[in-house]
Amino acid sequence: MYIIEADNITKKFNDLTVFEDLNIGVKKGEVLVVIGPSGSGKSTFLRCLNNLETIDGGEITVEGEKLNPKDKKVLRNLRTKMGMVFQNFNLFPHMTALENVMEGPITVKKENKEQVKKRAEMLLNKVGLGEKMNHYPSKLSGGQKQRVAIARALAMEPDIMLFDEPTSALDPELVGEVLNVMKDLAKEGMTMLVVTHEMSFARDVADRVIFMDGGKIVEEATPDCIFTNPKEIRTKEFLKKVI
């Protein structure tokens, strides 16, 4: 039983077909990592799952509910189930770290402010930023901003976390602090769909790895199979360049 299911989905930008008849399922509690060269459709696929991009064909189902872009109630419900972390943080610059984390539950879910504040403080402590709660994004490093972004997504209490290349905008020495938070989430059983160029994360944390190229799934297997014994020539070529 899949918690997320993409059946024969197609996405086009004018005359450019990003992917066609793509089929991907994610099980509850699974960490699925999608790797591949830039322009292979990985991030677009992720954005289609919560309707930041609208699919041109096929069907997406989340926890048994079909994604319908025209049904605002269904869309809002699905988005509360899925937290998303982007590569460029997308924090509100005029809000402190704490205010950024509190914003979603208060404005979207209409939750009690004091209860949300307690949860936000707990989450910022969880990602190692208890001492930075009252700092504005301009006073935080890239790694700290991304950890605030993860806490902000978790504040909505999602069932699924989507990560779109969460470390690609970071200096190399800051990558580890973000990946460590993600590893902790995986250990806690969070369902995660991760698009990343961090092969060590894919190897160590993923339950399953998908290699995409040219809008197609070229290979799909356990990390051990993908990284030690890839079957497809294209997978082998890609891994030789990035490892």
Accessible surface in RSA format (square Angstrom, percent):
REM  Atomic radii and reference values for relative SASA: ProtOr
REM  Chains: A
REM  Algorithm: Lee & Richards
REM  Probe-radius: 1.40
REM  Slices: 20
REM RES _ NUM      All-atoms   Total-Side   Main-Chain    Non-polar    All polar
REM                ABS   REL    ABS   REL    ABS   REL    ABS   REL    ABS   REL
RES MET A   1   195.76 101.4 136.06  90.0  59.70 142.1 116.11  98.7  79.65 105.5
RES TYR A   2    84.73  39.6  76.23  43.4   8.50  22.1  34.77  26.1  49.96  61.6
RES ILE A   3    13.26   7.5   8.08   6.0   5.18  12.5  12.25   8.8   1.01   2.7
RES ILE A   4     1.36   0.8   1.25   0.9   0.11   0.3   1.36   1.0   0.00   0.0
RES GLU A   5    61.44  35.3  61.29  46.4   0.15   0.4   4.95   9.6  56.50  46.1
RES ALA A   6     1.06   1.0   0.02   0.0   1.04   2.4   0.02   0.0   1.04   2.7
RES ASP A   7    51.62  36.2  50.75  50.5   0.87   2.1  16.69  39.3  34.93  34.8
RES ASN A   8    77.67  53.6  75.52  73.0   2.15   5.2  14.26  34.3  63.41  61.3
RES ILE A   9     0.00   0.0   0.00   0.0   0.00   0.0   0.00   0.0   0.00   0.0
RES THR A  10    14.32  10.2  14.32  14.5   0.00   0.0   8.35  11.2   5.96   9.0
RES LYS A  11    16.67   8.1  16.67  10.2   0.00   0.0   0.00   0.0  16.67  17.8
RES LYS A  12    93.18  45.5  85.28  52.3   7.90  18.8  29.90  26.9  63.27  67.4
RES PHE A  13    81.57  40.8  75.00  46.5   6.57  17.1  78.23  47.4   3.34   9.6
RES ASN A  14   149.51 103.1 115.00 111.1  34.51  83.1  36.92  88.9 112.59 108.8
RES ASP A  15   150.63 105.5 118.39 117.8  32.24  76.2  42.49 100.0 108.14 107.9
RES LEU A  16   115.08  64.1 109.84  78.6   5.25  13.2 113.70  79.9   1.38   3.7
RES THR A  17    57.28  40.7  37.09  37.6  20.18  48.1  21.70  29.1  35.58  53.8
RES VAL A  18    21.70  14.3  12.66  11.5   9.04  21.8  16.87  14.7   4.83  13.1
RES PHE A  19     2.73   1.4   0.00   0.0   2.73   7.1   2.73   1.7   0.00   0.0
RES GLU A  20    98.97  56.8  84.94  64.3  14.03  33.4  13.56  26.2  85.41  69.7
RES ASP A  21    88.80  62.2  75.65  75.3  13.15  31.1  20.30  47.8  68.50  68.3
RES LEU A  22     6.05   3.4   4.74   3.4   1.31   3.3   6.05   4.2   0.00   0.0
RES ASN A  23    76.01  52.4  63.86  61.7  12.16  29.3  31.99  77.0  44.02  42.5
RES ILE A  24     8.25   4.7   0.46   0.3   7.80  18.8   6.68   4.8   1.57   4.3
RES GLY A  25     8.91  11.0   0.00   N/A   8.91  11.0   0.77   2.1   8.14  18.2
RES VAL A  26     0.23   0.2   0.23   0.2   0.00   0.0   0.23   0.2   0.00   0.0
RES LYS A  27   109.40  53.4 109.40  67.1   0.00   0.0  51.85  46.7  57.56  61.3
RES LYS A  28   158.20  77.2 135.37  83.1  22.83  54.4  99.49  89.5  58.71  62.5
RES GLY A  29    31.84  39.3   0.00   N/A  31.84  39.3  15.62  42.9  16.21  36.3
RES GLU A  30    18.31  10.5  14.85  11.2   3.46   8.2   9.96  19.3   8.34   6.8
RES VAL A  31     4.42   2.9   4.42   4.0   0.00   0.0   4.42   3.8   0.00   0.0
RES LEU A  32     0.00   0.0   0.00   0.0   0.00   0.0   0.00   0.0   0.00   0.0
RES VAL A  33     0.00   0.0   0.00   0.0   0.00   0.0   0.00   0.0   0.00   0.0
RES VAL A  34     0.00   0.0   0.00   0.0   0.00   0.0   0.00   0.0   0.00   0.0
RES ILE A  35     0.00   0.0   0.00   0.0   0.00   0.0   0.00   0.0   0.00   0.0
RES GLY A  36     0.00   0.0   0.00   N/A   0.00   0.0   0.00   0.0   0.00   0.0
RES PRO A  37    32.06  23.4  27.74  25.3   4.32  15.7  32.06  26.5   0.00   0.0
RES SER A  38    99.74  84.3  71.08  94.9  28.65  66.0  46.64  99.3  53.10  74.4
RES GLY A  39    81.97 101.1   0.00   N/A  81.97 101.1  42.21 115.8  39.76  89.1
RES SER A  40     1.81   1.5   0.08   0.1   1.73   4.0   1.69   3.6   0.12   0.2
RES GLY A  41     6.91   8.5   0.00   N/A   6.91   8.5   3.76  10.3   3.15   7.0
RES LYS A  42     6.13   3.0   4.71   2.9   1.42   3.4   0.24   0.2   5.89   6.3
RES SER A  43    29.76  25.1  27.13  36.2   2.63   6.0  23.88  50.8   5.88   8.2
RES THR A  44    23.16  16.5  22.18  22.5   0.97   2.3   0.45   0.6  22.70  34.3
RES PHE A  45     0.83   0.4   0.83   0.5   0.00   0.0   0.83   0.5   0.00   0.0
RES LEU A  46     0.00   0.0   0.00   0.0   0.00   0.0   0.00   0.0   0.00   0.0
RES ARG A  47    72.95  30.6  72.95  37.2   0.00   0.0  15.16  20.7  57.79  35.0
RES CYS A  48     0.32   0.2   0.00   0.0   0.32   0.8   0.00   0.0   0.32   0.4
RES LEU A  49     0.00   0.0   0.00   0.0   0.00   0.0   0.00   0.0   0.00   0.0
RES ASN A  50    10.25   7.1   9.84   9.5   0.41   1.0   0.60   1.4   9.65   9.3
RES ASN A  51    19.80  13.7  12.40  12.0   7.40  17.8   0.00   0.0  19.80  19.1
RES LEU A  52    69.80  38.9  44.99  32.2  24.81  62.4  47.39  33.3  22.40  60.3
RES GLU A  53    41.23  23.7  38.84  29.4   2.39   5.7   2.79   5.4  38.43  31.4
RES THR A  54    65.32  46.5  62.33  63.2   2.99   7.1  38.70  52.0  26.62  40.2
RES ILE A  55    32.25  18.4  18.89  14.1  13.35  32.2  18.89  13.6  13.35  36.2
RES ASP A  56    86.73  60.8  47.27  47.0  39.47  93.3  20.55  48.4  66.19  66.0
RES GLY A  57    26.88  33.1   0.00   N/A  26.88  33.1  26.19  71.9   0.69   1.5
RES GLY A  58    47.85  59.0   0.00   N/A  47.85  59.0  13.33  36.6  34.52  77.3
RES GLU A  59    70.97  40.7  68.95  52.2   2.01   4.8  19.73  38.2  51.24  41.8
RES ILE A  60     0.86   0.5   0.00   0.0   0.86   2.1   0.00   0.0   0.86   2.3
RES THR A  61    22.84  16.2  22.07  22.4   0.77   1.8  16.62  22.3   6.21   9.4
RES VAL A  62     0.00   0.0   0.00   0.0   0.00   0.0   0.00   0.0   0.00   0.0
RES GLU A  63    61.52  35.3  32.55  24.6  28.98  69.0  24.37  47.1  37.15  30.3
RES GLY A  64    55.54  68.5   0.00   N/A  55.54  68.5  24.65  67.6  30.90  69.2
RES GLU A  65    52.72  30.3  48.91  37.0   3.81   9.1  26.75  51.7  25.98  21.2
RES LYS A  66   116.23  56.7 108.64  66.7   7.59  18.1  58.80  52.9  57.43  61.2
RES LEU A  67    19.36  10.8   2.42   1.7  16.94  42.6   2.42   1.7  16.94  45.6
RES ASN A  68    65.65  45.3  64.55  62.4   1.10   2.6  16.01  38.5  49.63  48.0
RES PRO A  69    47.61  34.7  40.74  37.1   6.87  25.0  40.87  33.7   6.74  41.9
RES LYS A  70   185.13  90.3 160.07  98.2  25.06  59.7 106.76  96.1  78.37  83.5
RES ASP A  71    53.53  37.5  47.18  47.0   6.35  15.0  12.96  30.5  40.57  40.5
RES LYS A  72   139.26  67.9 134.07  82.3   5.19  12.4  99.80  89.8  39.46  42.0
RES LYS A  73   155.45  75.8 152.00  93.3   3.45   8.2  94.91  85.4  60.54  64.5
RES VAL A  74    26.62  17.5  25.63  23.2   1.00   2.4  26.62  23.1   0.00   0.0
RES LEU A  75    13.83   7.7  13.83   9.9   0.00   0.0  13.83   9.7   0.00   0.0
RES ARG A  76   129.62  54.4 125.16  63.8   4.46  10.6  46.69  63.8  82.94  50.3
RES ASN A  77    61.08  42.1  55.51  53.6   5.57  13.4  17.56  42.3  43.52  42.1
RES LEU A  78     0.43   0.2   0.43   0.3   0.00   0.0   0.43   0.3   0.00   0.0
RES ARG A  79    94.48  39.7  85.10  43.4   9.37  22.3  37.33  51.0  57.14  34.6
RES THR A  80    29.29  20.8  25.82  26.2   3.47   8.3  16.47  22.1  12.82  19.4
RES LYS A  81    39.10  19.1  37.06  22.7   2.04   4.9  25.65  23.1  13.44  14.3
RES MET A  82     8.17   4.2   0.00   0.0   8.17  19.5   0.10   0.1   8.07  10.7
RES GLY A  83     5.57   6.9   0.00   N/A   5.57   6.9   5.57  15.3   0.00   0.0
RES MET A  84    19.77  10.2   5.92   3.9  13.85  33.0   5.92   5.0  13.85  18.4
RES VAL A  85     0.96   0.6   0.00   0.0   0.96   2.3   0.96   0.8   0.00   0.0
RES PHE A  86    43.16  21.6  42.74  26.5   0.43   1.1  42.74  25.9   0.43   1.2
RES GLN A  87    57.80  32.3  57.74  42.2   0.06   0.1   8.39  17.8  49.42  37.5
RES ASN A  88    95.65  66.0  85.29  82.4  10.36  24.9  23.74  57.1  71.91  69.5
RES PHE A  89    30.45  15.2  30.35  18.8   0.09   0.2  30.35  18.4   0.09   0.3
RES ASN A  90    82.83  57.1  61.36  59.3  21.47  51.7  26.82  64.5  56.02  54.1
RES LEU A  91    22.33  12.4   3.73   2.7  18.59  46.7   3.75   2.6  18.58  50.0
RES PHE A  92    85.61  42.8  85.61  53.0   0.00   0.0  85.61  51.9   0.00   0.0
RES PRO A  93   102.16  74.5  91.34  83.3  10.82  39.3  91.93  75.9  10.23  63.6
RES HIS A  94   124.71  68.2 102.51  71.3  22.20  56.8  89.24  92.0  35.47  41.3
RES MET A  95    33.06  17.1  33.06  21.9   0.00   0.0  32.85  27.9   0.21   0.3
RES THR A  96    14.65  10.4  14.65  14.8   0.00   0.0  12.33  16.6   2.32   3.5
RES ALA A  97     0.22   0.2   0.00   0.0   0.22   0.5   0.22   0.3   0.00   0.0
RES LEU A  98    16.23   9.0  16.23  11.6   0.00   0.0  16.23  11.4   0.00   0.0
RES GLU A  99    78.65  45.2  75.95  57.5   2.70   6.4  29.11  56.3  49.54  40.4
RES ASN A 100     0.00   0.0   0.00   0.0   0.00   0.0   0.00   0.0   0.00   0.0
RES VAL A 101     0.00   0.0   0.00   0.0   0.00   0.0   0.00   0.0   0.00   0.0
RES MET A 102    13.17   6.8  13.17   8.7   0.00   0.0   9.32   7.9   3.85   5.1
RES GLU A 103    50.09  28.8  48.81  36.9   1.28   3.0  10.39  20.1  39.70  32.4
RES GLY A 104    15.66  19.3   0.00   N/A  15.66  19.3  14.47  39.7   1.19   2.7
RES PRO A 105     0.25   0.2   0.25   0.2   0.00   0.0   0.25   0.2   0.00   0.0
RES ILE A 106    49.79  28.3  45.87  34.2   3.91   9.4  45.87  33.0   3.91  10.6
RES THR A 107    62.05  44.1  51.38  52.1  10.67  25.4  48.35  64.9  13.70  20.7
RES VAL A 108    70.92  46.7  51.69  46.8  19.23  46.3  55.96  48.6  14.96  40.6
RES LYS A 109    70.85  34.6  45.18  27.7  25.67  61.1  37.77  34.0  33.07  35.2
RES LYS A 110   162.89  79.5 133.78  82.1  29.11  69.3  96.22  86.6  66.67  71.0
RES GLU A 111    45.57  26.2  31.41  23.8  14.16  33.7  26.12  50.5  19.45  15.9
RES ASN A 112    85.73  59.1  70.93  68.5  14.80  35.6  23.58  56.7  62.15  60.1
RES LYS A 113   132.22  64.5 127.79  78.4   4.42  10.5  70.61  63.6  61.61  65.6
RES GLU A 114   107.32  61.6 106.89  80.9   0.43   1.0  54.64 105.7  52.68  43.0
RES GLN A 115   116.87  65.4 111.64  81.6   5.23  12.4  30.61  65.2  86.26  65.4
RES VAL A 116     0.83   0.5   0.63   0.6   0.20   0.5   0.63   0.5   0.20   0.5
RES LYS A 117    77.36  37.7  77.36  47.5   0.00   0.0  21.05  18.9  56.30  60.0
RES LYS A 118   146.03  71.2 139.28  85.5   6.75  16.1  84.86  76.4  61.17  65.2
RES ARG A 119    39.10  16.4  34.01  17.3   5.09  12.1  24.66  33.7  14.44   8.8
RES ALA A 120     0.18   0.2   0.09   0.1   0.08   0.2   0.11   0.2   0.07   0.2
RES GLU A 121    54.40  31.2  54.40  41.2   0.00   0.0  10.34  20.0  44.06  36.0
RES MET A 122   103.97  53.8  97.49  64.5   6.48  15.4  89.10  75.8  14.87  19.7
RES LEU A 123    10.94   6.1  10.94   7.8   0.00   0.0  10.94   7.7   0.00   0.0
RES LEU A 124     0.00   0.0   0.00   0.0   0.00   0.0   0.00   0.0   0.00   0.0
RES ASN A 125    90.35  62.3  72.70  70.3  17.65  42.5  24.69  59.4  65.65  63.5
RES LYS A 126    86.59  42.2  51.51  31.6  35.08  83.5  40.51  36.5  46.08  49.1
RES VAL A 127     2.95   1.9   0.00   0.0   2.95   7.1   1.78   1.5   1.18   3.2
RES GLY A 128    54.56  67.3   0.00   N/A  54.56  67.3  31.41  86.2  23.15  51.9
RES LEU A 129     2.60   1.4   1.91   1.4   0.69   1.7   2.55   1.8   0.05   0.1
RES GLY A 130    24.78  30.6   0.00   N/A  24.78  30.6   6.71  18.4  18.07  40.5
RES GLU A 131   164.21  94.3 137.93 104.3  26.28  62.6  60.65 117.3 103.56  84.6
RES LYS A 132    62.47  30.5  62.47  38.3   0.00   0.0  20.54  18.5  41.93  44.7
RES MET A 133    27.10  14.0  26.12  17.3   0.98   2.3  13.60  11.6  13.50  17.9
RES ASN A 134   114.33  78.8  99.57  96.2  14.76  35.5  29.17  70.2  85.16  82.3
RES HIS A 135    65.41  35.7  61.28  42.6   4.13  10.6  42.16  43.5  23.25  27.0
RES TYR A 136    99.92  46.7  99.64  56.7   0.29   0.7  61.03  45.9  38.89  47.9
RES PRO A 137    10.60   7.7  10.60   9.7   0.00   0.0  10.60   8.8   0.00   0.0
RES SER A 138    96.09  81.2  60.26  80.4  35.83  82.5  53.53 114.0  42.56  59.6
RES LYS A 139   151.69  74.0 127.43  78.2  24.26  57.8  75.64  68.1  76.05  81.0
RES LEU A 140    11.50   6.4   0.08   0.1  11.42  28.7   1.71   1.2   9.79  26.3
RES SER A 141    43.55  36.8  28.73  38.3  14.82  34.1  38.25  81.4   5.30   7.4
RES GLY A 142    19.57  24.1   0.00   N/A  19.57  24.1  11.15  30.6   8.41  18.8
RES GLY A 143     0.00   0.0   0.00   N/A   0.00   0.0   0.00   0.0   0.00   0.0
RES GLN A 144    32.86  18.4  32.86  24.0   0.00   0.0   0.69   1.5  32.16  24.4
RES LYS A 145    52.30  25.5  52.30  32.1   0.00   0.0   4.54   4.1  47.76  50.9
RES GLN A 146     0.00   0.0   0.00   0.0   0.00   0.0   0.00   0.0   0.00   0.0
RES ARG A 147    29.04  12.2  29.04  14.8   0.00   0.0   0.70   1.0  28.34  17.2
RES VAL A 148     0.00   0.0   0.00   0.0   0.00   0.0   0.00   0.0   0.00   0.0
RES ALA A 149     1.39   1.3   0.57   0.9   0.82   1.9   0.57   0.8   0.82   2.2
RES ILE A 150     0.00   0.0   0.00   0.0   0.00   0.0   0.00   0.0   0.00   0.0
RES ALA A 151     0.00   0.0   0.00   0.0   0.00   0.0   0.00   0.0   0.00   0.0
RES ARG A 152    41.23  17.3  40.42  20.6   0.81   1.9  19.37  26.5  21.85  13.2
RES ALA A 153     9.40   8.6   2.01   3.1   7.39  16.8   9.40  13.2   0.00   0.0
RES LEU A 154    14.11   7.9   8.94   6.4   5.17  13.0   8.94   6.3   5.17  13.9
RES ALA A 155     0.78   0.7   0.78   1.2   0.00   0.0   0.78   1.1   0.00   0.0
RES MET A 156    28.13  14.6  27.83  18.4   0.29   0.7  27.77  23.6   0.36   0.5
RES GLU A 157   103.64  59.5  79.86  60.4  23.79  56.6  31.33  60.6  72.31  59.0
RES PRO A 158    10.06   7.3   1.17   1.1   8.89  32.3   1.19   1.0   8.87  55.1
RES ASP A 159    59.73  41.8  49.47  49.2  10.26  24.3   8.49  20.0  51.24  51.1
RES ILE A 160     0.09   0.0   0.09   0.1   0.00   0.0   0.09   0.1   0.00   0.0
RES MET A 161     0.00   0.0   0.00   0.0   0.00   0.0   0.00   0.0   0.00   0.0
RES LEU A 162     0.00   0.0   0.00   0.0   0.00   0.0   0.00   0.0   0.00   0.0
RES PHE A 163     0.00   0.0   0.00   0.0   0.00   0.0   0.00   0.0   0.00   0.0
RES ASP A 164     6.84   4.8   6.84   6.8   0.00   0.0   0.00   0.0   6.84   6.8
RES GLU A 165    22.45  12.9  21.19  16.0   1.26   3.0   1.82   3.5  20.63  16.8
RES PRO A 166     0.40   0.3   0.33   0.3   0.07   0.3   0.33   0.3   0.07   0.4
RES THR A 167     6.93   4.9   3.93   4.0   3.00   7.1   0.06   0.1   6.86  10.4
RES SER A 168    58.67  49.6  18.78  25.1  39.89  91.9  29.45  62.7  29.23  40.9
RES ALA A 169    53.33  49.0  15.68  24.2  37.65  85.7  27.56  38.8  25.76  68.3
RES LEU A 170    17.28   9.6   0.17   0.1  17.11  43.0   2.53   1.8  14.75  39.7
RES ASP A 171    81.84  57.3  79.11  78.7   2.73   6.5   7.46  17.6  74.38  74.2
RES PRO A 172   116.92  85.2  99.98  91.1  16.94  61.6 104.28  86.1  12.63  78.5
RES GLU A 173   137.96  79.2 103.52  78.3  34.44  82.0  64.09 124.0  73.87  60.3
RES LEU A 174    35.14  19.6  35.14  25.1   0.00   0.0  35.14  24.7   0.00   0.0
RES VAL A 175    18.16  12.0  18.16  16.4   0.00   0.0  18.16  15.8   0.00   0.0
RES GLY A 176    35.42  43.7   0.00   N/A  35.42  43.7  31.89  87.5   3.54   7.9
RES GLU A 177    51.25  29.4  40.74  30.8  10.51  25.0  23.06  44.6  28.18  23.0
RES VAL A 178     0.00   0.0   0.00   0.0   0.00   0.0   0.00   0.0   0.00   0.0
RES LEU A 179    13.01   7.2  13.01   9.3   0.00   0.0  13.01   9.1   0.00   0.0
RES ASN A 180    83.15  57.3  81.92  79.2   1.23   3.0  22.00  53.0  61.15  59.1
RES VAL A 181    15.26  10.0  14.23  12.9   1.03   2.5  15.02  13.0   0.25   0.7
RES MET A 182     0.49   0.3   0.49   0.3   0.00   0.0   0.49   0.4   0.00   0.0
RES LYS A 183    63.07  30.8  62.29  38.2   0.78   1.9  22.96  20.7  40.11  42.7
RES ASP A 184    68.52  48.0  67.14  66.8   1.38   3.3  16.30  38.4  52.22  52.1
RES LEU A 185     3.27   1.8   3.27   2.3   0.00   0.0   3.27   2.3   0.00   0.0
RES ALA A 186    18.76  17.3   6.45  10.0  12.31  28.0   6.84   9.6  11.92  31.6
RES LYS A 187   170.33  83.1 131.39  80.6  38.94  92.7  94.04  84.6  76.29  81.3
RES GLU A 188   109.73  63.0  69.65  52.7  40.09  95.4  48.68  94.1  61.06  49.9
RES GLY A 189    41.96  51.8   0.00   N/A  41.96  51.8  26.76  73.4  15.20  34.0
RES MET A 190    35.55  18.4  27.89  18.5   7.66  18.2  32.71  27.8   2.84   3.8
RES THR A 191     3.41   2.4   2.50   2.5   0.90   2.2   0.15   0.2   3.26   4.9
RES MET A 192     0.00   0.0   0.00   0.0   0.00   0.0   0.00   0.0   0.00   0.0
RES LEU A 193     0.09   0.0   0.09   0.1   0.00   0.0   0.09   0.1   0.00   0.0
RES VAL A 194     0.08   0.1   0.08   0.1   0.00   0.0   0.08   0.1   0.00   0.0
RES VAL A 195     0.00   0.0   0.00   0.0   0.00   0.0   0.00   0.0   0.00   0.0
RES THR A 196     1.32   0.9   1.27   1.3   0.05   0.1   0.61   0.8   0.71   1.1
RES HIS A 197    77.52  42.4  60.35  41.9  17.17  43.9  47.77  49.2  29.75  34.6
RES GLU A 198    45.94  26.4  44.68  33.8   1.27   3.0   2.18   4.2  43.76  35.7
RES MET A 199    15.93   8.3  12.08   8.0   3.85   9.2  12.08  10.3   3.85   5.1
RES SER A 200    66.24  56.0  59.30  79.1   6.93  16.0  44.36  94.5  21.87  30.6
RES PHE A 201     0.86   0.4   0.17   0.1   0.69   1.8   0.86   0.5   0.00   0.0
RES ALA A 202     0.00   0.0   0.00   0.0   0.00   0.0   0.00   0.0   0.00   0.0
RES ARG A 203   102.58  43.1  88.92  45.3  13.66  32.5  37.86  51.7  64.72  39.2
RES ASP A 204    98.23  68.8  60.27  60.0  37.95  89.7  21.95  51.7  76.27  76.1
RES VAL A 205    25.78  17.0  11.35  10.3  14.44  34.8  15.13  13.1  10.65  28.9
RES ALA A 206    11.70  10.8   0.00   0.0  11.70  26.6   0.00   0.0  11.70  31.0
RES ASP A 207    76.92  53.9  60.43  60.1  16.49  39.0  21.52  50.6  55.40  55.3
RES ARG A 208    40.25  16.9  40.25  20.5   0.00   0.0  30.71  42.0   9.53   5.8
RES VAL A 209     0.00   0.0   0.00   0.0   0.00   0.0   0.00   0.0   0.00   0.0
RES ILE A 210     0.33   0.2   0.33   0.2   0.00   0.0   0.33   0.2   0.00   0.0
RES PHE A 211     0.00   0.0   0.00   0.0   0.00   0.0   0.00   0.0   0.00   0.0
RES MET A 212     0.00   0.0   0.00   0.0   0.00   0.0   0.00   0.0   0.00   0.0
RES ASP A 213    35.84  25.1  29.79  29.7   6.05  14.3   1.40   3.3  34.44  34.3
RES GLY A 214    59.66  73.6   0.00   N/A  59.66  73.6  39.46 108.3  20.19  45.2
RES GLY A 215     2.47   3.0   0.00   N/A   2.47   3.0   0.47   1.3   2.00   4.5
RES LYS A 216   137.51  67.1 135.75  83.3   1.76   4.2  95.20  85.7  42.31  45.1
RES ILE A 217    49.63  28.2  23.06  17.2  26.57  64.0  23.06  16.6  26.57  72.1
RES VAL A 218    42.27  27.8  21.95  19.9  20.32  49.0  27.87  24.2  14.39  39.0
RES GLU A 219    16.02   9.2  10.35   7.8   5.68  13.5  14.50  28.1   1.52   1.2
RES GLU A 220    81.07  46.5  53.80  40.7  27.27  64.9  16.80  32.5  64.27  52.5
RES ALA A 221    25.30  23.3  15.46  23.9   9.84  22.4  25.30  35.6   0.00   0.0
RES THR A 222    68.25  48.5  66.53  67.4   1.71   4.1  63.39  85.1   4.86   7.3
RES PRO A 223    15.45  11.3  15.45  14.1   0.00   0.0  15.45  12.8   0.00   0.0
RES ASP A 224    97.23  68.1  91.33  90.9   5.90  13.9  32.08  75.5  65.15  65.0
RES CYS A 225    49.93  37.8  48.50  54.1   1.43   3.4   3.56   9.0  46.37  50.0
RES ILE A 226     0.00   0.0   0.00   0.0   0.00   0.0   0.00   0.0   0.00   0.0
RES PHE A 227    21.59  10.8   0.40   0.2  21.19  55.1   0.40   0.2  21.19  60.6
RES THR A 228    91.16  64.8  56.95  57.7  34.20  81.5  55.18  74.1  35.98  54.4
RES ASN A 229    87.61  60.4  85.97  83.1   1.65   4.0  18.85  45.4  68.77  66.5
RES PRO A 230    18.11  13.2  16.31  14.9   1.80   6.5  16.31  13.5   1.80  11.2
RES LYS A 231   136.29  66.5 112.98  69.3  23.31  55.5  99.72  89.8  36.57  39.0
RES GLU A 232    77.55  44.5  76.70  58.0   0.84   2.0   4.78   9.3  72.77  59.4
RES ILE A 233   125.65  71.5 122.94  91.6   2.72   6.6 122.94  88.5   2.72   7.4
RES ARG A 234    71.97  30.2  69.84  35.6   2.13   5.1  39.08  53.4  32.89  19.9
RES THR A 235     0.00   0.0   0.00   0.0   0.00   0.0   0.00   0.0   0.00   0.0
RES LYS A 236    91.54  44.7  88.67  54.4   2.88   6.8  43.90  39.5  47.64  50.8
RES GLU A 237    82.07  47.1  79.16  59.9   2.92   6.9  30.36  58.7  51.71  42.2
RES PHE A 238    10.94   5.5  10.71   6.6   0.23   0.6  10.94   6.6   0.00   0.0
RES LEU A 239    11.91   6.6  10.73   7.7   1.17   2.9  11.07   7.8   0.83   2.2
RES LYS A 240   173.16  84.5 145.42  89.2  27.74  66.0  96.64  87.0  76.52  81.5
RES LYS A 241   167.97  81.9 129.15  79.2  38.81  92.4  89.49  80.6  78.48  83.6
RES VAL A 242    66.13  43.5  33.79  30.6  32.34  77.9  40.91  35.5  25.22  68.4
RES ILE A 243   110.68  63.0  53.64  40.0  57.04 137.5  82.81  59.6  27.88  75.6
END  Absolute sums over single chains surface
CHAIN  1 A    11602.8       9293.1       2309.8       5793.6       5809.2
END  Absolute sums over all chains
TOTAL         11602.8       9293.1       2309.8       5793.6       5809.2
